[in-house]
Amino acid sequence: MPFPSPQFPFHPLPLSNATIPKTPLTEASHAFLSAHTSQATVNHCLRSACFALLLIKRLPNFANLTNPLDTEAIVVSVLLHDMGWATTKSLLSSDTRFEVDGANIARTFLTGTGLDGTTWDTHRLQLVWDAIALHTTPSIALHKEPEVAAAYLGIYADFFGPYFPPPGNGKLGALISVEEYREIVRAFPREGFKDGLIQIMCGLCREKPDTTFDNFVSEFGLEFGMDGKGSGKEEFKAEWEVKGHVMPMLFEGLDKCAVIEES
């Protein structure tokens, strides 16, 4: 642990000034995350929270908002966004996308913490649910409430660091400097995150493949098989060929309906 302090992981990061706010709920969220996911996942969520806090200060779309940003909702959303990767399998469904699993787990956790209903009302709970459920769907998340967009951007930034935004939208370090990136990653190291990501996603392809065919998770099964090492790759691809294409299913349905309409 880089900061042997009772404040960890809420220790100040002076260079990036992206300190995770310490509140009873952020502390409880971190404890819940730590109890039910791997260290690599915990650190990914902590880094993502830092990047979200950094980016909301720098991206123009978060300036001059009509209402102030709900920073606590952003942080809680990002801390809990990958609860769908829980190592405590009893928390997970057998038939729901990991993003929705995570959103449902987070909502259950938040409603069970004795929150003040006047502070954490239905709207704030929905913000967290939406931010988690949509964190892999930028074409929707970026057009939702600013808190939902901020959560997505922080999570996305953990995959690109100082190369955020992706190539073609600015120079290296334009929004996140190399020095800021190093500070955050040294505070919360990757701990084999890439290899762990492959194993988690391939596990989803193996254990509940029907939740992967309409989204990017299926790409892991197609590339790495169902064990991350190529096993079951052809079997997964064969099932994906049947279930992973939306247009043929829509046209098949319309053609069947047309027969009824013409009879």
C-alpha positions as CSV (number, residue, x, y, z in Angstrom):
1,M,0.0,0.0,0.0
2,P,1.7,3.2,-1.2
3,F,0.1,5.4,1.5
4,P,0.3,3.6,4.9
5,S,-2.2,5.9,6.4
6,P,-5.6,5.6,8.1
7,Q,-6.8,8.1,5.4
8,F,-6.0,5.6,2.6
9,P,-7.4,5.7,-0.1
10,F,-8.5,9.2,0.7
11,H,-4.9,10.5,0.9
12,P,-4.3,13.8,-0.9
13,L,-2.8,13.5,-4.4
14,P,-1.1,16.9,-4.5
15,L,0.0,16.9,-8.2
16,S,-3.3,15.9,-9.8
17,N,-5.4,17.4,-7.0
18,A,-7.7,14.5,-7.5
19,T,-8.3,13.4,-4.0
20,I,-11.2,11.1,-3.4
21,P,-13.5,12.9,-0.9
22,K,-13.8,11.1,2.4
23,T,-17.5,10.8,3.5
24,P,-19.3,8.1,5.4
25,L,-20.7,6.8,2.1
26,T,-17.5,6.9,0.1
27,E,-15.8,5.1,2.9
28,A,-18.6,2.5,3.1
29,S,-18.5,2.1,-0.7
30,H,-14.7,1.5,-0.7
31,A,-15.1,-1.1,2.1
32,F,-17.9,-2.9,0.2
33,L,-15.9,-2.8,-3.0
34,S,-12.8,-4.2,-1.3
35,A,-14.8,-7.0,0.4
36,H,-16.3,-8.3,-2.8
37,T,-13.8,-7.7,-5.7
38,S,-10.2,-8.4,-6.5
39,Q,-7.4,-5.9,-5.7
40,A,-7.0,-5.2,-9.4
41,T,-10.7,-4.2,-9.6
42,V,-10.5,-2.1,-6.5
43,N,-7.5,-0.2,-7.8
44,H,-9.1,0.3,-11.2
45,C,-12.2,1.8,-9.5
46,L,-10.0,4.1,-7.4
47,R,-8.0,5.3,-10.4
48,S,-11.2,5.9,-12.4
49,A,-12.6,8.0,-9.5
50,C,-9.4,10.1,-9.5
51,F,-9.6,10.6,-13.3
52,A,-13.2,11.5,-13.1
53,L,-12.5,14.2,-10.4
54,L,-9.6,15.5,-12.5
55,L,-11.6,15.6,-15.8
56,I,-14.6,17.4,-14.4
57,K,-12.3,20.4,-13.6
58,R,-10.9,20.5,-17.1
59,L,-13.6,19.6,-19.6
60,P,-15.6,22.6,-20.8
61,N,-18.9,20.7,-20.7
62,F,-18.7,20.6,-16.9
63,A,-18.2,24.4,-16.6
64,N,-21.1,26.7,-15.9
65,L,-23.7,24.0,-15.2
66,T,-27.1,25.1,-14.1
67,N,-26.9,22.9,-11.0
68,P,-23.7,22.0,-9.2
69,L,-22.3,18.6,-9.9
70,D,-23.1,15.9,-7.4
71,T,-19.5,14.8,-6.7
72,E,-20.4,12.2,-4.1
73,A,-22.8,10.5,-6.6
74,I,-20.0,10.5,-9.2
75,V,-17.4,9.0,-6.8
76,V,-19.8,6.4,-5.4
77,S,-20.9,5.4,-9.0
78,V,-17.3,5.0,-10.1
79,L,-16.2,3.1,-6.9
80,L,-19.1,0.6,-7.4
81,H,-19.2,0.5,-11.2
82,D,-17.6,-3.0,-11.5
83,M,-19.5,-4.8,-8.8
84,G,-20.7,-6.9,-11.7
85,W,-17.2,-8.4,-11.5
86,A,-17.7,-9.4,-7.9
87,T,-15.7,-12.4,-6.6
88,T,-18.6,-13.0,-4.2
89,K,-20.7,-14.9,-6.7
90,S,-23.8,-14.9,-4.6
91,L,-24.2,-11.2,-5.4
92,L,-24.4,-11.9,-9.1
93,S,-27.2,-12.9,-11.4
94,S,-27.0,-15.8,-13.9
95,D,-28.7,-14.0,-16.8
96,T,-28.0,-10.2,-16.6
97,R,-25.2,-8.1,-18.1
98,F,-22.4,-7.3,-15.7
99,E,-23.2,-3.6,-16.0
100,V,-26.8,-4.1,-14.8
101,D,-25.6,-6.6,-12.2
102,G,-23.3,-3.8,-10.9
103,A,-26.0,-1.2,-11.0
104,N,-28.5,-3.5,-9.1
105,I,-25.8,-4.4,-6.5
106,A,-24.9,-0.8,-5.9
107,R,-28.6,0.2,-5.5
108,T,-29.2,-2.6,-3.0
109,F,-26.1,-1.6,-1.1
110,L,-27.0,2.1,-1.0
111,T,-30.6,1.5,0.1
112,G,-29.3,-0.8,2.8
113,T,-26.8,1.6,4.4
114,G,-29.4,3.6,6.4
115,L,-29.1,6.7,4.1
116,D,-31.0,9.8,4.9
117,G,-33.9,9.6,2.4
118,T,-34.0,13.4,2.1
119,T,-30.3,13.4,1.0
120,W,-30.2,10.2,-1.1
121,D,-33.6,10.5,-2.8
122,T,-34.8,8.4,-5.7
123,H,-33.2,10.8,-8.2
124,R,-29.7,10.3,-6.7
125,L,-30.1,6.6,-6.5
126,Q,-31.2,6.6,-10.2
127,L,-28.1,8.7,-11.1
128,V,-25.9,6.0,-9.6
129,W,-27.8,3.2,-11.3
130,D,-27.7,4.9,-14.7
131,A,-24.0,5.8,-14.4
132,I,-23.1,2.1,-13.6
133,A,-25.5,0.5,-16.1
134,L,-24.3,2.8,-18.9
135,H,-20.6,3.0,-18.2
136,T,-19.7,0.9,-21.3
137,T,-22.3,2.7,-23.5
138,P,-20.8,6.2,-24.3
139,S,-23.4,6.9,-27.1
140,I,-26.0,7.1,-24.3
141,A,-24.0,7.9,-21.1
142,L,-22.5,11.1,-22.6
143,H,-26.0,12.4,-23.3
144,K,-27.4,11.7,-19.8
145,E,-26.9,13.8,-16.7
146,P,-23.5,15.3,-16.2
147,E,-22.8,12.9,-13.3
148,V,-23.4,9.9,-15.6
149,A,-21.2,11.4,-18.2
150,A,-18.4,12.2,-15.7
151,A,-18.5,8.6,-14.3
152,Y,-18.1,7.2,-17.9
153,L,-15.3,9.6,-18.7
154,G,-13.3,8.7,-15.6
155,I,-13.6,5.0,-16.2
156,Y,-12.7,5.4,-19.8
157,A,-9.7,7.5,-18.9
158,D,-8.2,4.7,-16.9
159,F,-7.7,2.8,-20.2
160,F,-5.9,5.7,-21.9
161,G,-4.3,7.8,-19.2
162,P,-2.4,10.7,-20.7
163,Y,-3.6,9.6,-24.2
164,F,-7.1,10.6,-23.2
165,P,-8.9,11.7,-25.4
166,P,-8.0,9.0,-27.9
167,P,-5.6,9.8,-30.8
168,G,-7.1,12.4,-33.2
169,N,-8.5,14.6,-30.4
170,G,-5.5,16.3,-29.0
171,K,-1.9,15.8,-28.1
172,L,-0.3,13.6,-25.4
173,G,-1.1,14.9,-22.0
174,A,-3.6,17.5,-23.1
175,L,-6.0,16.7,-20.3
176,I,-4.1,14.3,-18.1
177,S,-0.4,14.9,-17.9
178,V,2.2,12.1,-17.8
179,E,3.1,13.2,-14.3
180,E,-0.5,13.2,-13.1
181,Y,-1.0,9.8,-14.6
182,R,2.1,8.4,-12.8
183,E,0.9,9.9,-9.5
184,I,-2.5,8.2,-9.7
185,V,-1.2,4.8,-11.0
186,R,1.6,4.7,-8.3
187,A,-1.0,5.4,-5.7
188,F,-3.3,2.6,-7.1
189,P,-1.2,0.2,-9.2
190,R,-2.6,-1.8,-12.0
191,E,-1.9,-5.2,-10.2
192,G,-2.2,-7.2,-13.4
193,F,-5.4,-5.4,-14.5
194,K,-5.1,-6.3,-18.2
195,D,-4.8,-10.0,-17.7
196,G,-7.5,-9.9,-15.0
197,L,-9.8,-8.1,-17.4
198,I,-9.4,-10.8,-20.0
199,Q,-10.2,-13.5,-17.5
200,I,-13.2,-11.7,-16.2
201,M,-14.7,-11.0,-19.6
202,C,-14.0,-14.5,-20.9
203,G,-15.6,-15.8,-17.7
204,L,-18.7,-13.9,-18.6
205,C,-18.6,-15.4,-22.1
206,R,-18.4,-18.8,-20.6
207,E,-20.9,-18.5,-17.7
208,K,-23.6,-16.3,-19.2
209,P,-22.9,-16.0,-22.9
210,D,-26.4,-14.6,-23.8
211,T,-25.5,-11.4,-21.9
212,T,-22.5,-10.8,-24.1
213,F,-23.7,-11.3,-27.7
214,D,-25.1,-7.8,-28.1
215,N,-22.2,-5.9,-26.7
216,F,-18.4,-5.6,-26.6
217,V,-17.9,-8.4,-24.1
218,S,-18.4,-10.9,-26.9
219,E,-15.2,-9.6,-28.5
220,F,-13.2,-11.2,-25.7
221,G,-14.8,-14.6,-26.3
222,L,-14.2,-14.3,-30.0
223,E,-10.5,-13.4,-29.5
224,F,-9.5,-15.3,-26.3
225,G,-12.1,-18.1,-26.1
226,M,-13.9,-18.9,-22.9
227,D,-10.9,-19.4,-20.7
228,G,-8.7,-16.5,-21.9
229,K,-6.4,-19.0,-23.6
230,G,-8.4,-19.9,-26.7
231,S,-10.4,-22.8,-25.4
232,G,-14.0,-22.9,-26.6
233,K,-13.3,-20.1,-29.1
234,E,-14.9,-21.8,-32.1
235,E,-17.9,-22.9,-30.0
236,F,-18.5,-19.4,-28.8
237,K,-18.1,-18.0,-32.3
238,A,-20.7,-20.4,-33.7
239,E,-23.2,-19.3,-31.1
240,W,-22.3,-15.7,-31.6
241,E,-22.9,-16.1,-35.4
242,V,-26.5,-17.1,-34.6
243,K,-27.3,-14.7,-31.8
244,G,-24.9,-11.8,-32.2
245,H,-26.4,-10.2,-35.3
246,V,-29.5,-8.1,-34.7
247,M,-30.6,-7.2,-38.3
248,P,-31.2,-10.8,-39.4
249,M,-33.3,-11.5,-36.3
250,L,-35.4,-8.3,-36.9
251,F,-35.9,-9.2,-40.6
252,E,-36.8,-12.8,-39.7
253,G,-39.4,-11.5,-37.2
254,L,-40.8,-9.1,-39.8
255,D,-41.0,-11.8,-42.5
256,K,-42.9,-14.2,-40.1
257,C,-45.3,-11.4,-39.2
258,A,-45.8,-10.6,-42.9
259,V,-47.0,-14.2,-43.5
260,I,-49.7,-13.7,-40.8
261,E,-50.7,-10.3,-42.2
262,E,-51.2,-11.8,-45.7
263,S,-53.2,-14.8,-44.6
